[in-house]
Amino acid sequence: METILVTGTAGFIGSKVSECLINKGYQVVGLDNLNHYYDVRLKEKRLEDLLELANFKFYQIDIEDFTSLESLFQKYQFHGIINEAARAGIRASIENPLAYQKTNVEGNLNLLELGKKYKVGQYVLASTSSVYSGCSQPFQEECKNDTPLSPYAATKMAAELMTYTYHYLYQMNVTVLRYFTVYGPAARPDMSIFRFIKWIMEGNKVQIFGDGKQVRDFTYIDDIAEGTIRALGLKGFHRINLGNNNPSSLSELIYIIEKYTGRKAKMEFLPILPEDMRSTWADISKAKELLDWQPKVTLDEGIKRTVSWMKGNWEWVRGIKV
């Protein structure tokens, strides 16, 4: 049984990746620092579900802590590392860029160095579509993307570059996955879909920065997890988009949410923020070719599942701050 280290295992994407790995027959060692960037009850709920599964071990460790990290590499022989741990959120990165540098750049470097030292066969880095500012659409991995609009995007790009260096110098097998607006049940509460559903269900105003015509390539969590796990088998160095390849506007999104909540949205339009990209759209040709992957869940079906989860957990979800 192969053992995979998943960082950020209590996070939205990390928890689903961990669950899917276990279901596919892997042993997962998960770590997370359980920070309070958003309501920790969501992280605790995801972690509680994972701890019920066989072949899952959890350690509360920060990837910035090299010594504690190394203790795990001494205890386990990892066949692969999936680095989902990150400071996420574009606006928060503007308020606290040093924290983003420490986690997204230095924490990633700690994992690469330990992966090299302990001869881990595969390294997968979770990156973001936010690195694509200034590129023509649909976004292709080869686009020259050196104009990040936020510290978040800049630190994720820096992490990508360091993974290439370790591939080049030490022949590590590295795959960088650029995720496009991931959503689904138990998502981060600072993300638009969680907030929009909660606001609409509460009867509160839905705050939209811009005119609602902004476009995002919304991608369902199960599809993202499947693509992530498939990346474990690749040799060499690759950058690969994981997106829905079917972008929708915020106005379209809200219409679908209204349909499944049975409530009408009260919209409040605010000035667009300079750090926000106007639109995202993934070219997934490489994912199809290298991973035999393409998304299966439509936005309509994904929102239906997400609203159902929110309704089923409403008694405690209603207390989550967005």
Backbone hydrogen bonds in HBPLUS format (Angstrom, degrees):
<---DONOR---> <-ACCEPTOR-->    atom                        ^
c    i                          cat <-CA-CA->   ^        H-A-AA   ^      H-
h    n   atom  resd res      DA  || num        DHA   H-A  angle D-A-AA Bond
n    s   type  num  typ     dist DA aas  dist angle  dist       angle   num
A0027-GLN N   A0002-GLU O   2.91 MM  25  6.08 175.2  1.91 160.9 162.0     1
A0079-HIS N   A0003-THR O   2.81 MM  76  5.64 167.0  1.83 161.4 165.9     2
A0004-ILE N   A0027-GLN O   2.89 MM  23  6.31 160.2  1.93 164.4 167.5     3
A0029-VAL N   A0004-ILE O   2.99 MM  25  6.22 166.6  2.01 152.9 156.4     4
A0005-LEU N   A0080-GLY O   2.98 MM  75  6.35 165.2  2.00 159.7 158.7     5
A0082-ILE N   A0005-LEU O   2.83 MM  77  6.19 167.5  1.84 171.7 174.6     6
A0006-VAL N   A0029-VAL O   2.95 MM  23  6.24 162.1  1.99 150.2 155.5     7
A0031-LEU N   A0006-VAL O   3.08 MM  25  6.54 154.8  2.15 153.9 156.8     8
A0007-THR N   A0082-ILE O   3.11 MM  75  6.49 160.0  2.15 155.8 161.7     9
A0008-GLY N   A0031-LEU O   2.81 MM  23  5.97 121.8  2.15 145.9 163.4    10
A0011-GLY N   A0008-GLY O   2.96 MM   3  5.30 159.5  2.00 113.7 120.0    11
A0009-THR N   A0031-LEU O   3.13 MM  22  5.66 160.6  2.17 137.4 138.7    12
A0015-SER N   A0011-GLY O   2.98 MM   4  5.65 156.1  2.03 137.9 142.9    13
A0017-VAL N   A0013-ILE O   2.93 MM   4  6.14 162.4  1.96 159.5 165.0    14
A0018-SER N   A0014-GLY O   2.95 MM   4  6.06 157.1  2.01 142.6 149.0    15
A0019-GLU N   A0015-SER O   2.98 MM   4  6.18 161.8  2.01 146.9 151.6    16
A0020-CYS N   A0016-LYS O   2.98 MM   4  6.16 164.7  2.00 149.7 153.6    17
A0021-LEU N   A0017-VAL O   2.93 MM   4  6.10 155.9  1.99 149.5 156.2    18
A0022-ILE N   A0018-SER O   3.11 MM   4  6.35 164.0  2.14 152.4 155.7    19
A0023-ASN N   A0019-GLU O   3.03 MM   4  6.31 158.2  2.08 148.2 154.6    20
A0024-LYS N   A0020-CYS O   3.04 MM   4  6.23 128.6  2.31 138.4 151.4    21
A0024-LYS N   A0021-LEU O   3.05 MM   3  5.10 135.4  2.25  96.5 109.4    22
A0026-TYR N   A0021-LEU O   3.07 MM   5  5.44 166.6  2.09 144.3 141.2    23
A0025-GLY N   A0022-ILE O   3.01 MM   3  5.18 164.2  2.03 109.7 113.5    24
A0028-VAL N   A0055-ASN O   2.93 MM  27  6.22 171.4  1.93 161.5 160.9    25
A0057-LYS N   A0028-VAL O   2.99 MM  29  6.45 156.0  2.05 157.6 165.1    26
A0030-GLY N   A0057-LYS O   2.76 MM  27  6.07 166.5  1.77 175.6 174.0    27
A0059-TYR N   A0030-GLY O   2.91 MM  29  6.35 144.3  2.04 153.9 165.3    28
A0032-ASP N   A0059-TYR O   3.26 MM  27  6.81 145.7  2.38 151.4 160.0    29
A0042-LEU N   A0039-ASP O   3.24 MM   3  6.21 155.6  2.30 125.7 128.4    30
A0044-GLU N   A0040-VAL O   2.89 MM   4  6.17 160.2  1.93 154.5 160.6    31
A0045-LYS N   A0041-ARG O   2.93 MM   4  6.06 148.9  2.03 140.2 148.1    32
A0046-ARG N   A0042-LEU O   3.08 MM   4  6.35 164.1  2.10 149.9 153.3    33
A0047-LEU N   A0043-LYS O   2.91 MM   4  6.08 163.0  1.94 150.9 156.2    34
A0048-GLU N   A0044-GLU O   2.82 MM   4  5.89 152.3  1.90 142.2 150.2    35
A0049-ASP N   A0045-LYS O   3.15 MM   4  6.40 154.2  2.22 146.8 152.2    36
A0050-LEU N   A0046-ARG O   3.11 MM   4  6.44 152.5  2.18 145.0 152.6    37
A0051-LEU N   A0047-LEU O   2.92 MM   4  6.14 156.7  1.98 155.3 161.1    38
A0052-GLU N   A0049-ASP O   3.34 MM   3  5.54 152.8  2.42 101.2 109.0    39
A0053-LEU N   A0050-LEU O   2.91 MM   3  5.48 163.9  1.93 119.2 124.7    40
A0065-ASP N   A0062-ASP O   2.92 MM   3  5.48 164.8  1.94 119.9 125.0    41
A0069-LEU N   A0065-ASP O   3.03 MM   4  6.20 159.4  2.07 154.3 161.0    42
A0070-GLU N   A0066-PHE O   2.88 MM   4  6.09 160.2  1.92 152.8 157.8    43
A0071-SER N   A0067-THR O   3.26 MM   4  6.56 142.6  2.41 141.0 149.9    44
A0072-LEU N   A0069-LEU O   2.98 MM   3  5.55 137.8  2.16 112.9 123.3    45
A0074-GLN N   A0070-GLU O   2.96 MM   4  6.23 141.0  2.11 149.7 160.7    46
A0075-LYS N   A0071-SER O   3.18 MM   4  6.31 132.2  2.42 130.3 141.9    47
A0075-LYS N   A0072-LEU O   3.05 MM   3  4.99 128.5  2.33  93.2 107.2    48
A0076-TYR N   A0072-LEU O   2.87 MM   4  6.03 156.6  1.93 158.5 163.2    49
A0081-ILE N   A0122-GLN O   2.86 MM  41  6.23 150.2  1.95 146.7 155.7    50
A0124-VAL N   A0081-ILE O   2.80 MM  43  6.12 158.3  1.85 161.6 168.9    51
A0083-ASN N   A0124-VAL O   2.80 MM  41  6.13 163.7  1.83 178.2 174.4    52
A0126-ALA N   A0083-ASN O   3.19 MM  43  6.08 165.2  2.22 150.1 148.0    53
A0093-SER N   A0089-GLY O   3.30 MM   4  6.32 140.0  2.47 133.9 143.3    54
A0093-SER N   A0090-ILE O   3.20 MM   3  5.31 128.1  2.48  96.2 109.5    55
A0094-ILE N   A0091-ARG O   3.14 MM   3  5.41 139.9  2.31 103.4 113.9    56
A0096-ASN N   A0092-ALA O   3.02 MM   4  6.25 142.5  2.17 145.9 156.1    57
A0101-GLN N   A0097-PRO O   3.01 MM   4  6.33 151.9  2.09 150.8 158.6    58
A0102-LYS N   A0098-LEU O   3.05 MM   4  6.30 161.0  2.09 149.9 154.1    59
A0103-THR N   A0099-ALA O   3.13 MM   4  6.33 167.3  2.14 149.6 152.3    60
A0104-ASN N   A0100-TYR O   2.89 MM   4  5.57 143.8  2.02 140.7 150.4    61
A0105-VAL N   A0101-GLN O   3.11 MM   4  5.26 145.7  2.24 124.3 133.5    62
A0106-GLU N   A0101-GLN O   3.18 MM   5  6.64 162.0  2.21 156.4 161.8    63
A0107-GLY N   A0102-LYS O   2.90 MM   5  6.26 132.5  2.13 140.2 154.9    64
A0109-LEU N   A0105-VAL O   3.00 MM   4  6.22 151.7  2.08 143.7 151.8    65
A0110-ASN N   A0106-GLU O   2.96 MM   4  6.28 151.8  2.04 148.1 155.2    66
A0111-LEU N   A0107-GLY O   3.22 MM   4  6.56 157.9  2.27 147.6 152.0    67
A0112-LEU N   A0108-ASN O   3.01 MM   4  6.31 156.7  2.07 149.3 156.1    68
A0113-GLU N   A0109-LEU O   2.91 MM   4  6.07 163.6  1.94 154.6 158.6    69
A0114-LEU N   A0110-ASN O   3.03 MM   4  6.27 158.6  2.08 148.3 154.0    70
A0115-GLY N   A0111-LEU O   2.81 MM   4  5.92 149.7  1.90 144.0 153.4    71
A0116-LYS N   A0112-LEU O   2.90 MM   4  6.14 151.3  1.98 147.5 154.4    72
A0117-LYS N   A0113-GLU O   2.95 MM   4  6.17 166.9  1.97 146.6 150.5    73
A0118-TYR N   A0114-LEU O   2.92 MM   4  5.94 159.7  1.96 148.0 152.5    74
A0120-VAL N   A0115-GLY O   2.91 MM   5  4.93 165.5  1.93 143.6 148.4    75
A0119-LYS N   A0116-LYS O   3.25 MM   3  5.09 163.8  2.28 102.2 106.1    76
A0123-TYR N   A0173-ASN O   2.86 MM  50  6.15 151.2  1.95 161.1 170.4    77
A0175-THR N   A0123-TYR O   2.93 MM  52  6.44 154.1  2.00 157.4 165.7    78
A0125-LEU N   A0175-THR O   2.94 MM  50  6.35 157.6  1.99 151.1 158.5    79
A0177-LEU N   A0125-LEU O   2.91 MM  52  6.17 171.4  1.92 171.3 173.3    80
A0127-SER N   A0177-LEU O   2.60 MM  50  5.46 160.5  1.64 161.8 159.1    81
A0179-TYR N   A0127-SER O   3.28 MM  52  6.12 171.8  2.28 110.2 109.4    82
A0131-VAL N   A0128-THR O   3.43 MM   3  6.22 174.3  2.44 116.0 117.3    83
A0129-SER N   A0179-TYR O   2.90 MM  50  5.79 130.1  2.15 170.2 154.9    84
A0132-TYR N   A0129-SER O   3.09 MM   3  5.75 168.9  2.10 123.6 125.9    85
A0135-CYS N   A0132-TYR O   3.04 MM   3  5.62 154.0  2.11 150.7 148.9    86
A0139-PHE N   A0281-TRP O   2.66 MM 142  5.92 154.2  1.73 174.0 167.4    87
A0283-ASP N   A0139-PHE O   3.01 MM 144  5.47 150.7  2.09 148.0 143.4    88
A0143-CYS N   A0140-GLN O   3.04 MM   3  5.70 168.7  2.05 124.0 127.2    89
A0154-ALA N   A0150-SER O   2.98 MM   4  6.26 161.7  2.02 153.0 158.8    90
A0155-THR N   A0151-PRO O   2.85 MM   4  5.96 159.0  1.89 151.6 155.9    91
A0156-LYS N   A0152-TYR O   3.06 MM   4  6.29 154.9  2.12 150.7 157.7    92
A0157-MET N   A0153-ALA O   2.99 MM   4  6.17 151.9  2.07 145.4 153.2    93
A0158-ALA N   A0154-ALA O   2.95 MM   4  6.18 152.2  2.03 142.4 150.3    94
A0159-ALA N   A0155-THR O   2.97 MM   4  6.18 151.1  2.06 141.2 148.6    95
A0160-GLU N   A0156-LYS O   3.02 MM   4  6.28 154.7  2.08 142.7 149.1    96
A0161-LEU N   A0157-MET O   3.04 MM   4  6.35 158.6  2.09 149.9 154.9    97
A0162-MET N   A0158-ALA O   3.08 MM   4  6.37 153.8  2.15 147.0 153.6    98
A0163-THR N   A0159-ALA O   3.08 MM   4  6.38 151.1  2.17 148.8 156.3    99
A0164-TYR N   A0160-GLU O   3.20 MM   4  6.60 150.6  2.29 147.6 155.2   100
A0165-THR N   A0161-LEU O   3.17 MM   4  6.51 155.0  2.23 145.6 152.0   101
A0166-TYR N   A0162-MET O   3.11 MM   4  6.46 155.8  2.17 150.6 155.6   102
A0167-HIS N   A0163-THR O   2.98 MM   4  6.26 149.6  2.08 144.7 153.6   103
A0168-TYR N   A0164-TYR O   2.83 MM   4  6.09 164.3  1.85 157.8 161.6   104
A0169-LEU N   A0165-THR O   2.87 MM   4  6.03 168.9  1.88 153.8 156.8   105
A0170-TYR N   A0166-TYR O   2.97 MM   4  5.52 154.6  2.04 133.4 141.3   106
A0171-GLN N   A0167-HIS O   2.81 MM   4  4.67 122.8  2.14 132.8 135.0   107
A0174-VAL N   A0236-GLY O   2.84 MM  62  6.25 145.0  1.96 151.8 163.4   108
A0238-HIS N   A0174-VAL O   3.02 MM  64  6.52 144.7  2.15 147.0 157.9   109
A0176-VAL N   A0238-HIS O   2.77 MM  62  6.13 168.9  1.79 160.3 162.5   110
A0240-ILE N   A0176-VAL O   2.83 MM  64  6.22 160.6  1.87 168.1 174.8   111
A0178-ARG N   A0240-ILE O   2.84 MM  62  6.07 163.2  1.87 146.5 152.3   112
A0242-LEU N   A0178-ARG O   2.96 MM  64  5.92 167.2  1.98 144.9 142.4   113
A0180-PHE N   A0242-LEU O   3.16 MM  62  6.33 133.0  2.40 167.9 157.4   114
A0219-THR N   A0181-THR O   2.93 MM  38  5.88 165.6  1.95 138.7 141.3   115
A0183-TYR N   A0219-THR O   3.05 MM  36  6.25 147.8  2.16 148.0 152.4   116
A0221-ILE N   A0183-TYR O   2.94 MM  38  5.69 139.1  2.11 171.8 172.4   117
A0191-MET N   A0188-ARG O   3.25 MM   3  5.72 165.9  2.27 113.6 117.4   118
A0195-ARG N   A0191-MET O   3.15 MM   4  6.34 172.0  2.16 160.3 162.8   119
A0196-PHE N   A0192-SER O   2.73 MM   4  5.84 168.5  1.74 160.2 163.8   120
A0197-ILE N   A0193-ILE O   3.02 MM   4  6.09 171.5  2.03 151.9 154.2   121
A0198-LYS N   A0194-PHE O   3.04 MM   4  6.17 166.9  2.05 150.5 154.7   122
A0199-TRP N   A0195-ARG O   2.83 MM   4  5.97 171.7  1.83 159.3 161.9   123
A0200-ILE N   A0196-PHE O   2.96 MM   4  6.06 164.5  1.99 150.4 154.9   124
A0201-MET N   A0197-ILE O   2.90 MM   4  6.06 162.4  1.93 152.3 157.4   125
A0202-GLU N   A0198-LYS O   2.94 MM   4  6.09 144.2  2.07 146.9 156.8   126
A0203-GLY N   A0199-TRP O   2.95 MM   4  6.01 119.6  2.33 137.8 153.2   127
A0204-ASN N   A0199-TRP O   2.86 MM   5  4.89 141.5  2.01 151.4 150.5   128
A0203-GLY N   A0200-ILE O   3.18 MM   3  5.03 142.5  2.33  94.3 105.2   129
A0206-VAL N   A0266-LYS O   2.67 MM  60  5.91 161.4  1.70 154.6 161.1   130
A0268-GLU N   A0206-VAL O   2.87 MM  62  5.77 167.4  1.89 148.8 145.3   131
A0208-ILE N   A0268-GLU O   2.88 MM  60  6.10 166.1  1.90 162.5 162.6   132
A0270-LEU N   A0208-ILE O   2.73 MM  62  5.86 168.6  1.74 158.3 158.9   133
A0210-GLY N   A0270-LEU O   2.72 MM  60  5.78 148.5  1.81 157.9 159.7   134
A0251-SER N   A0212-GLY O   3.00 MM  39  5.14 140.9  2.16 158.4 146.4   135
A0250-LEU N   A0214-GLN O   3.00 MM  36  5.99 136.3  2.20 160.2 172.0   136
A0215-VAL N   A0278-ARG O   3.12 MM  63  6.57 153.6  2.19 147.8 152.9   137
A0280-THR N   A0215-VAL O   3.04 MM  65  6.24 130.8  2.29 122.1 136.4   138
A0216-ARG N   A0248-SER O   2.94 MM  32  5.66 165.1  1.97 155.0 152.8   139
A0248-SER N   A0216-ARG O   2.96 MM  32  5.66 161.4  1.99 151.5 148.8   140
A0223-ASP N   A0220-TYR O   3.13 MM   3  5.62 122.7  2.47 111.2 124.0   141
A0224-ILE N   A0220-TYR O   3.20 MM   4  6.52 157.4  2.25 150.5 157.4   142
A0225-ALA N   A0221-ILE O   2.95 MM   4  6.21 161.6  1.99 156.8 161.0   143
A0226-GLU N   A0222-ASP O   3.10 MM   4  6.29 160.2  2.14 146.3 151.2   144
A0227-GLY N   A0223-ASP O   3.08 MM   4  6.32 164.6  2.10 152.3 155.9   145
A0228-THR N   A0224-ILE O   2.96 MM   4  6.13 153.6  2.03 149.3 157.0   146
A0229-ILE N   A0225-ALA O   3.10 MM   4  6.32 161.6  2.13 152.4 155.6   147
A0230-ARG N   A0226-GLU O   3.14 MM   4  6.36 156.2  2.20 147.6 154.2   148
A0231-ALA N   A0227-GLY O   3.26 MM   4  6.48 134.1  2.49 138.0 148.5   149
A0231-ALA N   A0228-THR O   3.16 MM   3  5.33 135.7  2.37  98.0 109.9   150
A0232-LEU N   A0229-ILE O   3.10 MM   3  5.63 160.2  2.14 113.4 119.4   151
A0233-GLY N   A0230-ARG O   3.33 MM   3  6.14 168.5  2.34 119.9 122.4   152
A0234-LEU N   A0231-ALA O   3.28 MM   3  5.66 173.6  2.28 117.0 118.9   153
A0253-LEU N   A0249-SER O   3.02 MM   4  6.33 158.9  2.07 148.4 154.4   154
A0254-ILE N   A0250-LEU O   2.94 MM   4  6.18 162.3  1.97 151.3 154.8   155
A0255-TYR N   A0251-SER O   3.11 MM   4  6.32 152.9  2.18 143.4 150.5   156
A0256-ILE N   A0252-GLU O   3.16 MM   4  6.50 154.4  2.22 150.0 155.8   157
A0257-ILE N   A0253-LEU O   3.00 MM   4  6.36 158.1  2.05 152.0 158.6   158
A0258-GLU N   A0254-ILE O   2.88 MM   4  6.11 160.5  1.92 151.8 156.9   159
A0259-LYS N   A0255-TYR O   3.08 MM   4  6.35 150.0  2.17 141.1 149.0   160
A0260-TYR N   A0256-ILE O   3.19 MM   4  6.56 153.4  2.26 150.8 155.9   161
A0261-THR N   A0257-ILE O   2.88 MM   4  6.00 145.0  2.00 155.7 165.5   162
A0262-GLY N   A0258-GLU O   2.88 MM   4  5.55 139.3  2.05 139.2 148.3   163
A0276-ASP N   A0273-LEU O   3.11 MM   3  5.58 162.3  2.14 116.2 121.7   164
A0288-LYS N   A0284-ILE O   3.05 MM   4  6.33 157.6  2.10 153.7 159.2   165
A0289-GLU N   A0285-SER O   2.98 MM   4  6.21 157.8  2.03 147.6 154.0   166
A0290-LEU N   A0286-LYS O   2.75 MM   4  5.73 174.1  1.75 158.6 160.3   167
A0291-LEU N   A0287-ALA O   2.95 MM   4  5.14 145.5  2.07 125.5 136.1   168
A0293-TRP N   A0287-ALA O   3.24 MM   6  5.55 164.5  2.26 122.0 125.1   169
A0292-ASP N   A0288-LYS O   3.17 MM   4  4.50 127.3  2.46 108.6 116.3   170
A0302-GLY N   A0298-THR O   2.85 MM   4  6.00 161.1  1.88 152.5 158.8   171
A0303-ILE N   A0299-LEU O   2.89 MM   4  5.99 160.4  1.92 152.7 156.5   172
A0304-LYS N   A0300-ASP O   3.05 MM   4  6.22 154.1  2.12 143.0 150.6   173
A0305-ARG N   A0301-GLU O   3.03 MM   4  6.32 158.2  2.07 150.5 154.9   174
A0306-THR N   A0302-GLY O   2.97 MM   4  6.16 153.7  2.04 142.8 150.7   175
A0307-VAL N   A0303-ILE O   2.84 MM   4  5.94 168.8  1.86 156.1 158.2   176
A0308-SER N   A0304-LYS O   3.08 MM   4  6.17 156.5  2.13 141.5 148.4   177
A0309-TRP N   A0305-ARG O   3.01 MM   4  6.27 151.8  2.09 142.9 150.0   178
A0310-MET N   A0306-THR O   2.96 MM   4  6.26 160.6  1.99 149.8 155.1   179
A0311-LYS N   A0307-VAL O   2.89 MM   4  6.15 161.5  1.93 154.6 159.0   180
A0312-GLY N   A0308-SER O   2.95 MM   4  6.10 157.9  2.00 145.5 151.9   181
A0313-ASN N   A0309-TRP O   3.00 MM   4  6.16 130.9  2.25 144.7 156.7   182
A0314-TRP N   A0311-LYS O   3.37 MM   3  4.97 166.9  2.38 104.9 104.5   183
A0316-TRP N   A0313-ASN O   3.26 MM   3  6.19 143.8  2.40 124.3 130.3   184
A0317-VAL N   A0313-ASN O   2.94 MM   4  5.88 162.3  1.98 156.2 158.7   185
A0318-ARG N   A0314-TRP O   2.98 MM   4  5.51 161.0  2.02 140.5 142.3   186
A0319-GLY N   A0316-TRP O   3.15 MM   3  5.56 150.4  2.25 106.7 114.9   187
A0320-ILE N   A0317-VAL O   2.93 MM   3  5.29 165.2  1.95 116.2 121.2   188
